[in-house]
Amino acid sequence: MNALLGILQCCRWLTLAAIFLIALLAPKPVSQGISRNEPVNDANLKTFTPLAIIEMDSATATIVNDTPSENSLNSQQQTIVTTVTQPEKVPQVSSAQKTQLRPDTRLLAQHNSNKDRVVTKTTADQSIVGEPFDGNLETVSENSSVKQSSIASLSTASPQQYNPYNNQKAAEPTFSEDPQMPVLPANSVAQSQTEINACAHQLAIPYTNQMADEAQFLVTQLFYADMLLSNEMFAYQNNGRIYLPLEFIVEQLLLPLQIDIATLSVHGWFVDESKTIQIDQQLMLFWNQGYDCSVTSSVIYHDSWDLYIETKILQQLFGIDINFDSARQKFEIAASENIPLSQLIERQKKYQLFNAQKNSADERTVRAVNKEYAVVGDLALNVDLGVRTQSFNGDAKTELDSYIQARTDLFGHNSYAAYSQTDSGATFNGYLERVVQDQWINFYRLGDVDSHSLSLVSSSTRGAGFTVSAGTKFTADLRTIVVDGELEPGWDVELYRNNTLVGVQRVQSDGLYRFIEVPYYIGLNQYQLRFYGPNGESRVESFSKLLDSSVLEKGSIGVNVGGISREQDDLKQYYADINWAAREDMTLGLALVQQQDEFKQWQFLPRLSVNYVGDAQLIQLNYVQSEQGYATSAAIQGSQSDIDWQAEWQKYSNYSTWDNVGGRIKQEAFTSLSGSFADLGLNWGLNARWQALNFGSDNAQANFLLSGQLYSLSLSNELRWSSLNKLDSWSDRIAISGRLNDWQVRSYVDVEISPELTLNQWVSNLNTAINDNANYQVELRYQPNSDTEFSIRNSIAYFFDFGSLRLDVDNASNGDWFAQMKWNSALLWDTEQDRWLIDRMSYINTGTVKIIAFQDDNANGEFEAEEQPISGLRFSGHSQSNKQTDQNGELLVTQLQTNRQQKLTLNENSLADPFLLPAAHIISVNPHPGHIQPILFPVMYTAEVEGEVVWQQSGLAATGKLLELQSSNSDKTYQARVEYDGIFIFDQILPGDYQLFLDSEPIRSVKLMPGEFLQLPQLALAD
């Protein structure tokens, strides 16, 4: 045994050494921009002009770049025209006098001197604006006849999700799409001008298109030259490489590119109009702006939101230097002379107005659908039935197992219930809850609940009771959070924070997983839950939580109220916690707690708290009083350039509570440091805790964590030291999780290093798909300290359209064995049509919507009896994009994720009649399980308006005059100009109420019905 342990220990250190060696020597996948030692001279910067007005017909678009002469601002405009191919099908959506966003390099010096004043607070999908706007918008001459606008893809894209990866320049020039190539980050290397010029030519790079896997997204921050652009940028990862959302990057940097998600194409230019960019038909054509031109092929991933381009390609496209801080989950783009920061700041507010104008004329309108709760919802069920035979100590027996989960809406609330029956007994849990929008009370739950964390009083605990949250959504305890949920028994759950493993749990018979005291640090915290099913299923859910002063708003009040009977001992607690934001960076809190102690005696515990939250630090002070004594604590967090840190101290004086039973602890201290080795792509963390006890010796423990990414594998190694009752011990845990070729691999090794070298456990789980309908899984467990030293479980699952069948066989080294056969099915009862949907994919944790497409003849948005349904419509943005609306105009879209908005986009080619136009092309919805949410999708015949404008005295045509149709119910605006014969035409107009303007002066009201052709009387203008 000792020899075996010695070999394992040697292998462990060799593995770690190999990780470091590979990180140091492997080719790096992401290039950096040019390293420049000299400061940027603003006078030498080349003026960068984004895409301006585009004059186009149905086949081509003309990009106009209006650049002032270097000699005089009043000199004649120099116009460069580039033709870009457009899709043939273009609805008539006119737009005149579009904003010409001209840069101003004079602000660079001012920005450098006032850099700290730039506002950095932002919402998840909003740019940061920090400089005043002078209100001047330069426009193209009215003589331009504009029939449709096509602009630099500046529409507000939804933020999209990332793995540890430092996007820096590779030392080796070779590049390969081979997933086996070790791709690890390294430091940026300065390149000479000779190297840059060697790549200053046009590149043609073939690529393949692939659909993005939802499980591969991560949420990150985006910075440009230390300016925060976004708190939620969804990046994509695959085989150790990082792919960034192109349209999102284009929006944030205001680049002159047009991205068409429908055709998966990109057109535009960069630096000047002669440097065109075309990405289409599996070929990238562009002028290289970077110093590395070694890429020979690539992959472009896509979803319904964006195109995801490899970071190295972005460096070539725009010559930018991109770094990724894996410990903080943020991308940093270094300032580039082609994208001067001064121009970005100056153009931000112009861009906001320009973007609003663009959205009003955008042919792909979005309809946001609010979450709805039904009086009686649609019942979702998950049924797990099995028969089990096992032999334990020679005693064999056969039993039946069952587990049923149910979720539905009841009386405007979402309800959940779970029942389990095994040989150990029966369990039941459930709750009723509601998330409320635009109300002071924003959430409440009754039944099985998690109490709120109350520092010095009690950590979050589970039991029967109620919780209510109201007011502003900031939490009282800003140090940790709780992550929990419901799942079928037998599933494994891994929780990661910023790609560092937090914990692993296997869901037991109650169907619950729960991670408490999950780190919640200053800055952006990106969390990822990885789920692994017993049948080989796997899925990922990601979410992020930002902690800085933006979570507070001066004068706001947040209230948490609850009552709970604790699960493990039925001790009861009632509390009310009130927090008031006295300033934008400070809250004052009062908590009133009534709870039972270990002897079930009631005690009253009032608590005062103060929280100071800055952009890079947090300070929390707490004081609580009991009848016998008191407790106080101070906690502080901070974030420096390379290190995040946290420290906490607690003192108890004759004070007993749930977190300090019997007043055992006298003092407690905790400290934590974390960061990353940027050149190695590894994250590290160091934690230490000390307790001074009233009885016995002090306790202390410390651990050092190292984690990183190798190919598609997440690796972590945690070294632990503890001193309990004056006994020192060292232990180590190694964890590996991810894909290795066709195998999903998870392995955990726990080793006791001292006082005696001992292997505590080694668990490995491997599964692979045999074919599309079958999966094989094997789990090996070595636990020398247990009764069953070694065991192996083999599982094979077969998938049907309506369920799955699994056989498990488990054999232990002591002769015990176990075998079971399990059937699992998911059911959804559509109460409106009284039908059952049966699938093998669960409906319990996914949402369902029903799209109802119809011809809206009176343009009121309601599906009335005399109106006809529309069949054959298809939508993208979900896993069943080949399905189409039936003869009733209905399309049931299932298995939608519920952790963020889902975007369902109409496939316009499925519209049979070119004169039909939907009220909105895109549906944005956040469904919840237990209710099939109906969504009306009106489609209307478009209307046409024609008229004539002449000069009153001469009777000649008023050629070039601008007319606008502005919707009375939305921001929708149509534009047209008077032609040479005096005629103006508005076609493909959505029915509705409009106001007609001539040269910005109101002329008359217009009401258009579907399919109507309206001939207006002649308009005569005074000469």
Protein Blocks (a to p, Z undefined) as FASTA:
>chain_A
ZZmmmmmmmmmmmmmmmmmmmmmmmccfbdcddddfbdcdfklpccddddddddddfkbc
cdddddddfkbmkbccddddddddddfbdcddddehiacddddfklmmmmmmmmmmpcfb
dcfkbccdfbdcehiacdddfklccfbdcdehkbccdddddddddddddfbfbdcfbfkb
ccdddddddddfklmmmmmccdddddddddddfklgccddddeehiafbfbdcdddeehi
acddfklmmmmnopabdddfklopaeddehiamlccddeehiacdddfbfbfkbfbdcdd
ddfkbccddfklmmmmnopacdddfknopacddddfklcfklmmmmmmmmmmmmmmmmmm
pmbdcddddddddfbdcdddddddddddddeehiacddddddddddddeehiacdddddd
dfkbccdddddddddehifblbdcedjddddddehkaccdddddddddehjdddfblmbc
cddddddehiacdddeehiafbdcdddfkopacdehiacdehjdddddddddfkopacdd
dddddddfklpcehiacddddddddfklopacddddddddfbfkbccdddddddddfkop
acdddddddddddfkbccdddddddfklccdddddddddfkbccdddddddehiacfklg
hhlafbdcddddddddfknopacdddddddddfedcddddddddddddehjaccdddddd
ddeehiacdddddddeddehjbccdddddddfbfbdcdfbdcddddddfblmbccddddd
ddfkbmblbacddddddddfkbccdddddddfkopacddddddddddddfklopadddfb
dfklcccddddddddfkonopacfkbccdehiacehiaklmbccdfkopacdehiafkbc
cdddddfklpmblkbccfbfbdcddddehiacddddddddddddddddddfklopacehi
acddddfkbcbdcdddddfkopacdehiaeddddddeehiafbdcdddehiacddddddd
dZZ
